[in-house]
């Protein structure tokens, strides 16, 4: 393999460079807080008389375009996770091989995602890929990975991802699980929830909203409005006026960041007094609070990962904050866990061959360490590549931070009723 293919990811991806200057204090923190734990998981690396060949991991994330806010944060988390593993000695069974992250910007575009996934696979000797977080993009990437027989592990939530796939692994909650939890949370603020559901017309929005609609009767929740909108719209007024007219006492908005900011601001501008559950997507990232400020306080949401779930989550969160200045949000935190899942699979496979890594991922069963950073603290993949223990966590904005508040066994702070 040429030197160009093994070039450090720090030279490959300029979009996230400002977040990731290698400070001396950061390296000390990683070795102490992250590296020590990883070393315990993978063992000490014996001294060798040769340098083990790096293991290439592909990373598909939008660092430009409409989804770049989340994508850049994911790149920062991906680099952090790889550095933690490498600082701890790499993959013992492969002679201490270091992980080499090869990042591709999919530009928030489905067509680009297809071509970049194909280019990443054909142009590099990859053991696995992680990406893309947005279901519309991941659905495309997973198709390419399936044909190429390269495993992909993702935090995307679409229930469609695992259908008929053997190389796709989803360690976190599905869209349908998000829907049930969101409906259950509506009872925390009203004994008779009347919910307006508005959703972007994408794979993420459609799958999540359909789950809400199907599950609502069984959860004792009345949906009084069910309305799609075009993602990236510029005027939420007409949509929110419909919500106001519906008589809803709760609003579920299935949206990514920019749309959700506009929706929340519009709700406040028209004086609509309604409990808001922003679900996942743009609601659970720091940029949401930066844009709406105190308007976010008390708003609820659903996530597949939160930084207060366990001591391991909190340690990684502190490392990430030293790099970016922000807390480790859902997709980025889940990505750190996914990288450690790949390291676990590589260790057990004792091979960088993608099909052997796929087999090792299929038998993953962890309940401790960074690879187990999921609600409930367990990850085990079933035959369809889904984590059999997966469940979402309900969160709430409290004092500029996201606190886990639901269900009871995952709550790390009491719900604040507004």
N, C-alpha and C positions, 0 to 999 in steps of 0.2 A: 504494500500500500504506500502511496506517495506521501511525502511530508505535507503536501497541501491538504490531504484528507484527514490527517491527524493534527492539523493546526488547531491550536487552542481555541475553544469557543469564545474566549474573551476577544479574539481578533475577528471572529466571524460575525458577531451580532452587535452592530453599533447602536441599535435602538435602545438597548437597556444599559449601555455602558455607564451612563452617569450614576446609575444606582449601585454599581458594583466595583468601585475602586478598592483595591486590596489593601486595607489598612492593617497595620500590625496588631492593633487591639482586637480586630475582628478575627484574625487568624488564631490568636491566643484563646478567644472565646470558643471558637469552633473546636479546637483541640480539647479544651477542658469540658465544655458542656455537651457538644455533639459528638466529637471524635471518640471520647471515652466510652460513651454508650454504644456507638457503632462497633468499636473494637470488641466490646463484650459480646456483641451479637455475632460478629463474623470471625473472631479470634485474632490472635497476633499473627502477623505475616512473617514467615521465616526468611532469613536473609538468603538472597540468591546471587549467583554470579552473573546474572543477566537481567535485563529489564523486560518484564512481561509486556506483551503487545497490548496496547489499550483496547478496551471494549467500547465500541461505538454505540451510543444511544441517540436516536433521532428525536427531535423535539419540534412539533408543529404548533406554532402559536402566532396569532395576529399581533404584530408589534407596530403595524400601521393600519390606518383605516378606522372605521367606526367602533371597533372592539379593542382598540389598542390599549385603553386604560387598564383593562384586565390582562391583556396579553403581555404587556411589559412587566407587570407584577409577577406573572407566571414564569417568565424568563428569569427574573431575579431569584425566585424560589427554586427553580430547576438548577441554577448554578450553585446556589447555597447547598442543596442536597448533595450534588455531585462532589462539591468540595469537602463536605462533611465525611462522605464515604472515603474519598481519596486520602484525606488527612488521617483517617483511621487505619490506613494500610491497604485499601482497595479490596479486591476479591481474593481471599486466601486460596481457594481451590484452583485459581488460575495464576498462582505465583505472585499474588499481590498486584494483579492487573488493575490499572486505574480506569475509571469511567471517563470517556471522552464524549462530551455533549455536542451534537451537531444540530444547530438551530436553523429552522427555516421559517421565514415570515410568510404566512399564508394570506396576509393583507386583508383580513376580514371578508374574504371573497370565496365563494364555493368553487368557481372555475380555477382560481389560482390554487386553492387547496388541493384539487385533483392533480394538477400539473406538478406542484411542489412535492406532494407525497410521492409521486412516481419518480421525480428527479432525485429526491432524497434516498430512495431505496436503490435505484439503479446506479447512482453515482457513488454510493458508499457501502461498505460492508457492515451492515447494521445487525445488532443482536435483537433490538426491540425499538419501539417508538412510543412516546407518550404525547398526548394532545387530544383535542384542540381546545376543549372546555365548552365551546359553543356547539350544541347538538347538530345544527345545520352543517357545520364544517366537519365535525367528527364523523357524521354519517358518510360523507364522501371519502374521508381519509380511511375509514375502516374498510370500505369496499376495496380500495387499492391495496391495503395491507393484507386483506384476505386472499386476494388473487396472487400476491407475491409471497404469501405464507410467512409474513413477518408479524409477530405479535404486537398489538397496540393496547395500551392500558390508558384509561381515560376517566376523568371526573364528570364527563357529560352525563345527562340524566335521561335522555330519551329512551323509552322502553323498546324502541325499534332496533337499537344498536346490537343487541345480542341475538336477534332472530336469524337462525341459519348460519351463524358465525362460529368459527372454531378458534380464531386468533384474536378475538376482541374480549377484553377483560374490563369489567366495571365494578370497582370495589366499593362504590358509594351508592346512596339511595337512588331509586328510580323516580321518574316523574310521577308515576301513579302513587308512590309512597309519599312524595311531597304533597300531593293533593289531599290525601287522607289526613296528614298531620295538620295541614293548613285549615281544613274544615274543623278538626277537633279544637284547634286553637281559637276558632271563632266563638266557641262556647265559654272561653275564659273571660270574654267581655260582654256577652249577652246570653240569656237563657233561651231566647228565640232568635237565632241569627237569621237575618235577611241579607243575603250577600249579592253584591254586584260584581261580576267577573268581567274584566277587560283584559285582552291579551293580544300580543303582537302576532301577526299572521306568518309565523315561522315554525320550523319543526319543534323548537323549544316551547313556543307559545301555544301551539295547537295541541301537542301531546299533554302538556300540563293542564291546560284548561279543560280538555276533554275528560281527563281524570277527575277534575273537580266536579264536572257535570254528572258523571256516572256515579260517583260515590256519595254525592250530597244527600240523596234520599235516605240512604242507609245510616248516615251520620246525624240525621235529624236536622239538616240545614236546608233552608229554602233559598234557591237561587232565583232572584227576581230580575236579573239582567245578565245576559251572556253575549258579549259584544267584541268582535275582533277589530283591530285597527292596523293600519299600515306602519310597520316598524320604521322609525326615523321621521315620524310626522313632526310638524312644527307648531301646530295649534291643537291643544288638548281641550279647548273650551267646549266645542260641541259634544265631545265624548263625556266630559264631566257633567254637563247639563243633563244628559240622559241619565247619568248615575243619580243626580239630585232628584230627578222626576220619578225614579224607580221606587223610592221609599226605602232604599237599602240602609241598614245600620252598620254594614261592614263592606269594605271594598278590597277585592283581591286584584292586584295588577300584576300580570305575568309579563314582565318587561325587562330589558337590559338598561344599562345606566342612564343614558341620555333621555330616553323616553320616560323613565320613572321620575327623574328629576322634574321634568316638565309637568307630569301628572300631579305630583305632590304639591308643587307650587300652585298649580291651577286649582286644586282642591281648596287650598288655604285662601286663595284670592277670591273665590266665589263664596267663601264662608260656609262650605259644606262641613257639617259636623258628623264625621263618619270615622269609625275605626279602620285603620289601614293595615293590611298585611301584604307587604311587598314581595312575598315569596322569596325567590332566590335571585339569580341574575345580578343586575346592577344594584339591587338593594343592599347587598351584604359586603360591599367593598368600601374602603375608606373614602374614595372620591364622592360617594353619595353624600356622606355627612359634610364633606368639605364644600359641597355645592348648595345644600339646603340648610346646613347649620342646625339651629335648635328646632326647626320644623320636623327634624327626624326623631326628636326625643319621644320615647314611648311607642314608636311605630314597631310593628312586629314583622318577622319574616321567617323563612325556612332555609336551612343550609344543610349541606351534606358533611360539613366540617366546621368546627369553630376553635379558636385558639385557646379557649379556657377549658377544654374538655378533659385534659389530663396534664400531669407534670411534664410529659414529653412534649405535648403541644405547646405548653408554656415556654419551655426551653427553646424550641425552634422559633417561637414567636419573638422571643428576646433577640435571637440572632438576626432574624429578618428585620426587626425594628432598627438594629444598629446599622443595617445596610441602607434601608429605604426611608426610615423615619415613620413608617406606618405599621399598624398591626398586620399580622399575617391573615389574609382573608381566605374565604372558603376555597376557591379554586387553587390558590397558591399553596395553602396548607395541605390540601389533599394531594397536590403534586409532589410535595416533599415525601409524604407517605408512599405514594406510588413509586418514587425513585428507590426507596428502601425495599419495596416489594420486589422490584426488578433485581436489586442487589441480592436479595434473599434467593431469588430464582437462579441467578447466575452462580451463586455459591453452591447451591445444591445440584445444579446441572453440571458444574465443573466444565462448562463449555460455553463459547460465545455463539454457537450455532443457533440461529433463530428458532428452528423447530424444536431443538432441545430446551431452549429457554421457554418456549410455549408449553412444553410438557411439564416443566418445573413450575411454571405459573399455575397450571391447572391443578396442581396438588398443594398449592400454598395454603398453609393453615397456621396463622400466627395470632397470639393473644398477648404479646408484650413487645416492647421496643417501638421504634419509629414506624415500622411497617404495619403495626396494629393501630395506628392513629386514625380511628374511625369511631363514630358514635357506638358505644358499647364495648369498644376496645378489642374487637375480633374481626379477622378477615379470613374467609375461606371460600374459595371459588367453587361453585357448583358446575355441573356439566355444560351449562349455557354460558359460563364465564361471569355470572353475577355472584357477588358476595352473598352467601346465604344468611349472613347476619346483618345485612345492610338496613339502616334506618336513618331518617333525617333527624335533625335537631332543631327545635324552635328557638329563635333568637329574638332579642329586643334591643333597640338602641337605648342605652343608658349612659348618660354623662359622656357622650361622644365615643362610646365603645360598644361593641356587640357582646351581650351577655346571653349565655345559654339559659333558657327559662322553661323549656318543655321538651319531652315529657318529664315527669317527676324524677325518674332515675338519672336523667341527664342534666337536670337543672343545676346551675352553679350560682344562680341568683334568683330572688323572688321576682315575679312579674309585677311591674308597675302599672296600675290601672289609671288611665288618664280620664 
